Amino acid sequence: MNSKNYEFSKTLHNNQNQNWVRAIDSSKIITWIDDLFRILFPEKTLESIQIELLLDQNKINFITILTEINKGKAVDKSRELADAFYEALPELYSSMQKDAQAILDTDPAADCIEEIINSYPGFFAIEVYRIANAIASRTKCLIPRILTEYAHSKTGIDIHPNATIDVPFMIDHGTGIVIGESTIIGKYVSIYQGVTLGALQVEKSMQEKKRHPTVEDHVIIYANATILGGSTIIGNHSIVGGNTFISKSVNPYSLIMQSNKNTVLNQQEIKDINFFSI
């Protein structure tokens, strides 16, 4: 080894001893969540004893992951967290069922539950969020962010695991959606592609403050709308039109649309008008 490589190796070693490490291979967490979803939503009906055995193995794998991440901490702590998570799993599963049913009830393009749980990116992103949020509410570790970034990479939907999202919640199409950390979303909210629920400004000093908006029950937010600010509240039963920009609260039952108007000309009226584009 030449001297430059030797010096760089020493630098890497020293930095890695100061937490410049990944802590765990993300693929282990991804395998765990994929296995869990195969138990919750299998290809065919499983016998109760099969489900019990699969859940036991999934729990063991989860404890192994927690123990690996939390090096130096007692294994009992990992078991305690796993116990709490799997005790909450029936309620999480019920929430997922309600999400899927709400999508089926509201989306005219959805034909059956099987279609939603198999192919809807919005459903997948929501349910990964629900799992990640349940873990994040019980411990601070890498798992929730790795889970939601996995869903982000697959769907283009970025939901922070610490956001608060009630049940049911519907995402249609979904690509480009961003839901920030301190966002609060109520029941029966529908969001379309390209929507941002973000902060008005990004400063480290605001880390502990509410930076993202609140969306109350029964709100529809159409494509590419941007809603910013921790004090911004979208009142219940409101409709937010596409491409709108909102940084102030709106009352319940509001209809928010862009003020810009499109001009529509009859085809016969534009015979003598020359258009060109670059």
N, C-alpha and C positions, 0 to 999 in steps of 0.2 A: 504494500500500500504506500502511495506517495505521501509526502508530508501534508499536502493540502487536504487530501481525503482523510488523513488521520486527524487533522485539526477539526475538520467538519464533523467527523464522527464523534469527537469529544463534545463539540458544541451541541449536537443533537442529543447526546446522552444527558448532558447537563440540563437542557431545556425540558426533556421528557421527564426528568425527575422533578420538574416544577410545573407539572400538569399539562404540558403540551403533548397530550395523548388523546386518542379517541375514546378511551375507556372500555369500549366494546365494539365488536363488529356489528354494524347495523343490520346485517342480513339475518342475524339470530333473532332480532326483535321482529323483523318482517315475517320470518318463517312462523314465529309464534302467533302473530295476529292473523295470518292467513289460515293457520291451523284452527284457530278459534272460530273464524267465520265459517270454515268448513263444518264445524260442529253445530253452529247456530243455524246455518242455512245450507244443509247438505244437498247433494245431487238427488238422493232418494231417502226415504224415511229410514231412520235408524231405530233399532230396538233400545229400550230404556237402559239396559245393562251396557250396551255399546256406548251410549252417550255418557254414562257415568264413568266408564273406563277412560274414554277419550278426554273428558274434562279433568280427571285425576292426572293424566299424563300432561295435559296442557298446563295445569297448575304447577306440577313439578318443574316443567320447562321455564315457567315464569319465575319461580323461586330461584332457579339456577341463574337466570338473567339478572335478577335483582342482586343476588349475592356477588356476581361478577362485577356489576357496576359499583356496588357499595363495598369495595374492598376495605377490609379492616373492621367492618361492622359485623355484629353478631348475626349469624344465620337466622336466629329467632326473630329478628326484626323483619327480615325478608319474608318469613313464614307468616308473621302477623299481618303484613301488608297484603300478601297474597290471599289470606283468609278474608280480609275485609273486602278486597276486590271481587272475589268469587261469590261472596255473600250478596254483593250488590248486582251481580250478573243477571238474575231473573228480572229485576226492575229495568236494567239496561236493555235487555231483550224485549221487554214490553214496549219500551220507548221506540226501539227500532221498528217493531211491528206497526206502531201508530204512525211513524214517519212514512213507512211504505204505503200504508193504507191511505194516508192523506194525499200522497203523490198520485195514487191510483184514482182517488175521488176527484182530483182537481185537474189532472193533465189529460186532455182529450186524446193525446197520442198513446197513452198507456192502456194496454189491453188486459194485463193480468199481473199479479204479484210476482210471479216467476220472472217476468220480463224486467221488473224493477230491480229485484235483488240480483239478477244476473248481469244487467247491462247498463243500469243508470249510474253515471259517474257521480251525480249529486247524492244519490242514496249512499254510495260507497264512502264518499267524503264525510257525510254527516255521521255515519256509524263509526268510522275510524275516529272522528272527533269525539263521539260519546265515550268510547273506550279510553281515549287519551285523557279526556277531561276527568273521568272517574279516577284515573291514576294520579293525575296532577293535583286533584283535590285532597289526596291522601299523602303524597310525598313529593319532594323536589328531587327530580332526577332527570336523566336524559330521555327516558322512554317516551313520555308524551310528545316531545318535539320530534323525535325520530319517527313516531307513528304518523303525526300530521304531515310531516314533510314527505313521507312515503305516499300518502294520499294525494298530496300536492303534485308530486312527480307523475302520478298516474292520471290525474284528472284535471290539473290546472287550477284546482280550487284550494285556496290557502286559508285554513281556519286555525287560528291560534288555540291551543288546547285549554287556555285559561278563559276564553270567551264563555259567556253564559247564554245558553240557547235552550229555550223551553221546548216542550213537546206538544204537537208535532211541528216539524220544520220541513219546508220543501225547497229544493233547489232544482231548477229546470235548466238543462244544457250545462251551465255552470262554469265553463272555461273562463279563467281570468277573474273569478271572484276572490276578493280579499276581505277577511273578517278579522279585525284587530283584537288584541289581547283583552281589553277591558270593555269590549262590545257586550251589550245586553240585548237579547232578542226574545220576544214573547211567543205566545202560542199562535199557531196557524199563520205563520209568516212565510211568504213565498218570495224567492229571490232568483233573478235571471242572470244570464252571463254578463261578465264584465263589471259587476257591481263592486264598489269599494266602500267598506265601512271602516274609515280610517281616522287618523289623528290630524288635527289642524297644523301641528308642528311636532317635530321629532327632536327632543332634547333628552339627554340622559337624566337630567335633574327631575324629569316628570315621570320617572319609572314607576313610582308608587301612586301616581294620580290616575284618575279616570280620564283617558285620552280619546276614547272612541265612543260612538253614539249609542243611544238606546232606541230600539225599535219595538213599539208596543204591539199588542195582539192584533191579528187579522190585518196585517199590512202586506201590500204587494209592492215590490220594488223591481221595476222593469230594467231592461238591459242598459249597461254602461252608466247607470246613475252613480254619482259620488256623494256620499254623506260623511261629513267630517266633524269632529269635535266631541269632547267628553260631555259637554253640557247640551248637546243637540239631541232632541227627543222627537221622534216621528210618532205622532199621536195615533191611537188605535183606529183601525178601519180606514186608514189613509191609503192612497194610491200614489206612488212616486213614478212619474213617467220616465221613459228612456232618455239618456244623455243629460239628465238634470244634474245640477250642482247645488248642494244644500249644506250650509254651515250654521243655520239657525233653526230653532225648534219650530215645528208646525203643529197645529191643533188636530185633535181627532177628527176623522171624517174629511180630511183635506184631500184635494186632488192637485198634485204639483206637476206642472207641465212646463216645457221650454217655451219661452216667449217668441223665439224665432219662428217665422212662418215660411213654409215652402210655397213657391209660386208654381202652380200647375197650369200649363198652357195646352190648349187643344192642338193636336198634331197639325191641323189645317192652318192654324194661326202662325206657325213658325216656318212656313215654306220659304220665306224670303230672309230668314235669319240665319246667318252663317255661324256655326259653332266650330271651334277647334280646340284641341287639348294637347298638352305636352306630356 
